[in-house]
Amino acid sequence: MNKIILAIEKADKAIAAKNLPQTQLAELSKSLDMALDEYCCFQTLKSNAVGGQLTLDEANTIYGYLGNIPEHFNRQPLAVKWTLTEVFRVLLGNRIKK
């Protein structure tokens, strides 16, 4: 079971249930855009989490959505950006705790 895919599906349903105007959804999506330094940090944290917090399948799913440049991630649907930003937050929080 891929937790990332399940979380994206759950986020998509939650976003749809809010029935927000497209302008507000676009603003929220833009606020989740990732800069190069964040992108690089997330890629590293994701790779280091394999075998512990993430399965290889989940890490590959994340990589697919991140792509090889931040702009690839920034073009993703809101549910993907929301979910992966939360994953990034958790991984970064765990790194800080160590």
N, C-alpha and C positions, 0 to 999 in steps of 0.2 A: 504494500500500500504506500503510495507516494504522497506524503503529507503536504508537499508543496502544491501539487495539482488539486488536492482536496481543499486546501486553504484558498486557492484562487477561485475555485468554484463557489465556495462559501462567501467570499468577498464579493463576487459578482452578483450573487443573489441579494446580499445585504445592500449593496449600492443600488441595485434596481428597485428594491423595496422602498428606498428613501424618496424615489421619484423626484429627484432634484432637477432643476433646469440645466440645459446643456452648458450654459455659460458658467454655472457654478461647478459643474463636473470638469469642465476644461480648466478652470482656475485651480481646482484641487489637483488635477493631473499635472499641471505645470509646476505646482509647488513640490511635487515629488520627483522632479527631474534630478538626475544625479550628475555631479561634476566629476572630472577626471580623477581627482584624488579620492573621492568617495568610492568611485567605481573600482579603482585599483585595490583599495582597502577591502572592499566587499569580496572581490575575486580571491584575495589572499585568505580572508577569514573563511570563505566558503570551502576552499581547497583544504585548509587545515582542519575543518570540521568533519571531513569525510571519515567514516568509521567510528565516529563518536556521536555527534549531534545530528549528522546527516548521513544518509545512505549514499552510495555512489550514484544511484538512480536519481535521488533528490538533488544532489550536487550537479549532475548533468542537466537536469531540468532547469535549475537556476542558471547555469551557464548558457543554456539555449535562450533564455529570456534576456540575459545580460548581453549576449553577443560579444563581439570583440572590440566594440567601442561604446562609450556612454550613450551616444545618440541612438544606438539600437535599443537600449533599455528605455530611453526617453520617449520612444515612439510606441511603447507597449500600451495596451489597454489599462485603464485605471485600476482594475482589480489585480492585475499582475504587479503594477507598480506599488500598490498598497501592500500586497502580501510580501513582496520581496523586500520592501523597506522595513517591514516588521521583522522579517528574518534577519536582515542586516542589523537592526537594533538589538535583537537578542544575541546574535553572535558577537557584536561589539561589546555588549554588556558583560558577557561571559569572559571576554578577553580582559576587560578592565578589572574584573574580580580576581583574575589570576595574578 
